[in-house]
Structure formats: C-alpha cells, structure tokens
Amino acid sequence: MAPRRITETEAVRALLERGARPLEPFPGTQRPWLCRCLRCGQVNSPRYNDVVNKGSGTCRGACRSQKIAHSLMHDGIKAAATMEQHGWLPLETYPGAGKPWQCRCAQCAAVKTKRLTHVRNGRARCTHCASQPLNATAAAAIMTAADLTPLTPYPGLQLRPWLARCLRCGHLGTPTLASIRLRGHECWACRATPFPTRQVLDEQQAVACMLTYGLDPLAPYPGRTDTPWKSRCTTCDTYSAPVPRALPGHHRGCQVCAQQDISPGEPGDLYLVLHDDLRALGWGVTQAGRRPLHPTRRAWRFLARWHFPAAQDAWAFSRHLKQQIRGNGCPPALRGGAASDPAWAQTASLDHISGAQAVQIVEELAGPAS
C-alpha cells in the first residue's frame, strides 16, 4: 500500500503550528522548503519530513541557540555552591554553562577564570597553588599519606617528577606532587586499568589512563576515546596523537617506545652506553631477547646495566636519570647530526657529564650494577 500523499494545505498548517511560515510552494516532504521563523524572523530551509516526523525544529538560528542555552543553564545558586565546594569563590554572577567565570582561589586568593563544567569534571585545581614551592617536610607528608615513599629529595616544585616507591605493591614510579594532591595515590601497577570499550569517558579517568601509558596530554580531552589526542611521551619526549581506545593493545602508548616491544610487568634492564666518536652517553631500557634502543653492535658500547623485576621500574629510573641530567643543563648529544634517530632524546654529551657520574646517579638508589 502506497503512503498517503501530503497536500500543500496540510504541510503549511503543520509548519505554522511549529512556528514557521512558508515563503514558497510546497516542494515535497524530502526537499528544503524556504520558510521564515515566526519567533526571530530568520529565513531557513527545513525539510517537512525532518520537522514533522523527526522533530528537528524549523529554525536553525537564534531560536535554536536559545533553546540549547536554556537546556544547559544551571541554577546560579547551585552553580556557586559547586564552585565553593571545589575551593573557588565566584566574583560575579553565574554567566551560564560553558562560559568563563571569574573566581578567587580560597587557598591562595589568586583570581582565575574557571568554567563550571571543567570544575565539575575534576579540573578544579589552581595552577598558582600547584606552582608554589612547598616545604620539603610537608611535601613528604603528602607522599606518605598517599602510600608512597620518596626515594629522592623533594625536587622543589609540585609539577616535577618525584621518584617514589609504592607502599601497596612495591613498584617504582615518578609521579608529580600536583597529580598526587589532585588524584591521590599514583602508581602504574595499582591504577593501570584499560580503557573501557565505550566511546565516552570521564575526563579525569581519561587523563589518568593516558599517564598510565606514559603519555602527557597537551590538549583538552576530545570527549571520545576514538579521537586522536595530542600528547607527549614522558620517556622519550616524542610528540604524537594516539587514539586512547587503542592504548590497551600496546605495551607503551608512544610508538617510539613501543618499537622496543617492552612489557612493563616483565623483568627488564636499565643500561648505560657510550659512543666514543660522538663523545655521547646514552641510556635506555631493554628486556631479554629484545633489541635495545641504542644499537650496541655498532659504535655504542655498554657501560653498566641494572636488572629490575619489572621493566616499568627500570623506566622510572630512566626518567629519574634523565631529569637529573637535563636539570643540570645538559642537552641531548645527537640533536644536531642525527635528529631523526629516536634514541637522541636519551643521550647526553660527555662534555657535560661523565659516564662515572651517570653510574653514580643510578647506584645511589638502585645499588651496584649487575
């Protein structure tokens, strides 16, 4: 049985009931129909089938924007209570959902522009508070309260990695004090959970999972786990845009580090190598039967090696060594002549640091080389 044909009179009546006046004869149910909105006066071209059967509305301009804004609008009193609950004192009336809101930090009195959505999703910390130095005793107390034992002195800033041992599982890690104050206990072995198969993920959980796989996000969370997310590898400083949903299928989130095929939970070795011709020091992590990042069969020669029950612990010492070397102003040794080599980020010039000094940095915490 063929569908009933819609007459022009019926179509005009349907659009008038929905707030639009046709400006041309009825073209059919599937074709654009030039109409004028009776509320804002804007001219649009909706389709009869979309308006009547799908309920998409007749106006795509100001009326639609007002409808969306009204649906997202929160009560001003409740919004202010939410901001105060997270440590922000509003300095102006609630501007609306998604709009900047000038507030004052209840802890340091710094004036910042926040968004209610970001605060409700866990992005409530004050960057001014995070950048302020803390007393070493107070910083160590925060680490201890989070079941972490510092293995090195406090680095001085809350945003710098701090080598610590987890009291729950015994593994090593390099969390920042700012992340611990924001999320509590930070350990790759305790918190390493794969992304769920669903497309939408809470921003705080997504950032935690990215950090678990050694990736530091450089852009706001795209809102979906199947969208590329620009980030930086915390081990080799390589910039990439991985798809978060695909991370559980790799041992490391960074493709450069993944080329080594390192399994974080299996035993691994931290090694130091020397290049006599380039006068360069190199370091990296390897496992039995896997090729190291620096090709020792050529000009590189082994200097020292430390064995760890988990390769992730070796990664932690590798990041600690890199932080100590770069903190003394020593740049990579291979940036000029071999910038395309992925191993350049884990090198240093022997004019700035000797092999014996690098061995001493690791031995102070890891013990003698094997």
N, C-alpha and C positions, 0 to 999 in steps of 0.2 A: 504493500500500500504506500503510495507516494505521500510525502509530507505535505501538510496544508500550506498553501501559498499565503504569505503575509501581504496584506494590502497596504497601500500608502497611508490610508487613514489610520489603520491600526498602528503602523510604525510611528507616525507623527504623534499620536496620542501617547505611545509608550515613552518617547523621548521627552515630551512635555511633562509627563509625570515625574521624570527623573531629572528635571531641571535644565533642559536644553531645547532650543528652538531651531528646527531645520532651516537652512538657507538655500536649499536646492531640492529638486525632486528626489524621491526615494530611489537609490541606486540598486538596492538589494541588501540581503542580510549579511553578506560577506565582504562588501566593499565599503571604503571610507565614505562617510556622509558628513558634509560640511554643515556644522551647527554652531550656534552661539550660546554660551553658558548664561543662564538667567541670573546667576549669582554675581559673577565677576565681569561678565561681558566679553570674555576672551573667546576667540574663534578656535574650534577644534575640529577634528575629523575622526570621530569614533566609528566603530562598526556596530551595526544593530545587534548582531549576534553576541559581540563582546559585552555590550551594555545590558541587554535584556537577559541573556542566558548565562553569562559568566559574572555579571555584576561588577565589571571593571570600572564603572563610572563614566560620565560624559565629559568631564573637564580634566585636562592634564596640566593645568597651570596653577594659578594661585589657590583655587579651591582644594586641589589635591595636596598641595604643600601644607595648607592649614589643617587638613584632616590628619595628615601624618604627624604634624607637630602636636596636635591635640592628643593623639593616641599615645605619644611618647612623653607627654607632660606629666611631671610628678608634683605632688603637693609640696609647696615651698617649705612648710614646717617640717615635714618628714625628711625632705632633702637636706635641710640644715642639720637636723638631728643625726642623719647618717654621716655628714661631714665631721661633726663634732665627735662622733663615736670613733672616727679614724684619726683624730688628732688635728683637725682643721677647723678654724673659726672663720665663718663667712664674714666678709667685709661689705657685702652688697646683697641685694635681694636676689633670689634664685632666678637666673636668666633663662632657664629651660634646659631640656635634655640635650646633651651633646655640645653645649656651648661653654666657653671658658668662664670660670667663676673665680674671682679674686678672693683668696683666703689667706689667713695667717696661721703659721705653724704654732701649735700650742706648746711645743717644746723649746724652740729656738727663736720664735717670734718673727721668722722670715716670711715675707709676703710672696706668695706664689700663685700662679694661675692653674687651677685644677679643673677637672671635669668630673661630674658626679658618676658617670659611667665608669671611668678609669678607677676611681676610688672604690666603687662597689665591686670591681673585678680584681681587687688586690693590689693595684698600683697606687698605694696611698703614701708611700714613704717620701720623706722630704730629702731632696738632693743636698740641701745645705747641711742638714744634720749628718748625712752619710759622708760628706767630705770633711767634716770636722775631726781633728785628731782626738783620740781617747787616751786616757791613762792606761798604761800597759797592764796594770793590775785589774782595772775594770774590764778591759778587753779580754784578758784571760778568764775572768769570771764568766763572761758571756759565753765563751767557748766551752767552759766546763759545764755550764748549765745546759748546753746543747749536746752533752755527751761526746765532746771532742777534746782531745788532749793536744795542745800546741807542741810542736817539736822544734820550733824556731822562735826567736824573739818576735814581738809584735812588729809588723812591718811599718807601722806608723800611720797608715791610712786605712779606712774601712773598705775601700774599693780595691785593695791589693790582695792577691792570693796569699794564703797563710797555710803552710804545710802543717797538717794535723793528723792524728790517728783517731779513728772511730772507736769509742769505748764499747759499742754494741757488737761489732763484728771484727774489729782489729785491723781493718784495711786503712790505707793512707789516702789522703785527698788534699786538694788545695782550694778550699772554699774561701770566699771573702767574708769579712765580718759583717758587711752590709747585707749579704744574702742570708746569713745566719740570723740576723736580727729581724729580717723580713719573713723568712720561711721556717725558721727553727733549725732542727737537725739537718745537716747537709752531708750526705755520704753516698757515693756512687753505688755501693753494694746494697745499702739499705733502701735507697729511694729509686733504684733503677727498675722502672716498670715500663713496658712497651706502650706505645700509643694505642688507644682503642680503635677499633675498626670504624667507628662512627666518624662523620665528616667534621662535626663541630666539637671544639674542645675549649674548656675554660682557659683564659689567657695565662693565669698563674701556673696551671698544670702544664701548658704547652711550653712555657719558658723553662720550667724545671726539667722537662724531658729533653729539651734542646741542650741544656747544660749537662745533663747526664751523659749525653753522647759527645761531649767536648765541643759544643758549638755555642758561641756567644751571639745572640740576636742583635742585629744592627738596625732593625726597622720594627715598627709596631706589628703586633700579631695580626696576620691577614684574616683571621677569623675561621679558617678552614685548614685541615691537615693535609689537603691535597693541593695546596697552593705553595709555590716556591717562596722561601723565607730567607732573605739576605742575612748572612751571618759570617762570623769569623771563627776559625778554628783556634782554640785556646792552646794547642800544642805547637802547630807549625805556622800560625798566623795567616793561613790561606783563606781568601775570601771566596765564598760560594753562596749558592741559593738552593739548598736541598729542599725536597718535599718532605715535610715532617712525617707523613704517614709511612714513608718508605724507610725510615731510620731503623726500625727493629730488624730489618733484613741485613744490616751491615754491622760489622764489629765496631766500626767507628763512623761518625757522621761525616767526617771530612774525607773526600775522595783521595787526597794525597796520602793521608794516614792509612786509609783503607787499602792502598796498594801494597802495604806491608803485610796485610792479612793477619793482623794481631788480634787475638781473642783476649778481652780484658780479664776474664776469670781464670785463664790458664797460666801456668808459670811463664815468666819472661825475664829477660836480662836487660839491664841498662849498661850501655857500653860507651867508652870514650875512644876516639881515634884521632890520629894526627896525619897531616898532609905536609910533608917536608918541603915540597916545591912551592906550594902556596903559603906556607907557614900558617896553617889553619888548624884549629881544634874543632872537632865535630863530636856530636853525641846523638844517641837515639836509643830506641827500644826494639828488641828482636826476640824471637822465640825459636825453639829447636826446629830445624828443618826449613826455616823461613829466611829469605834474603834480607839482610839489614839495609837500612836506608842509605848508608854510605857504602859504596862498593869497595870492600877491603881487598878484593882481588887485584885492584889497580894500584893507584898511588896511596890510598889510605892504609894505615897500619894500626892495629889495635894497641891501645894504651892500657886500658883497665876494663874490668867487667864485674857487675854485681848481679847476683841472682835473687829473684823475688818469687814468692809462691803465687803471686797474681801479677799479670802484666800491668794492670792498672796502677799498682803500687810503684812499678818502675816508671810509668808515665808521670806519676806525682813527683817523683824525684827529678825526672827530666824537666818538668815545668819549674821546680824549685831551682835547679841549676841554671836554667835559662834566665829566671828572674834575677838571680844574684849577679850573673854576668852582664845582662843588659842594664841592671841598676847601677853598675859601675861605669856606664857609658861606653861599653864595648859593642860596636855594631857587628852585623854578620860579615864574615870574611869573603864570601863568594858572591856578594851582591853585584859587584862590578863585572866580573868576567863570565859568570855562569848563573845569571839571574833566572834562567829557565829551569835550572836544576831544583827540584822540590826540596833537596837537602840543604839549600843555602840558609834557610831560616834557623837551622840548628847547627850553626858554625860560629866561630869567633876567631879573631886574629891573634896569633901568638905574640904580637907586639903589645897587646893589652893584657893578656892573661896567659900564664904558662900551663902546661899540662899538669905539673905538680900541684898548682893552686886549684885546678878543677877537681883533681882527685881528692884533695883535702876537703873541698866543699861537700862532696858526697860522703866521704868517710866519716865526717863529724857526726852524721846521723845514721848512715846505713852500715857503718862498720868497714873493715878492710875488704878490699876487692877480692873476688874469688879467683 
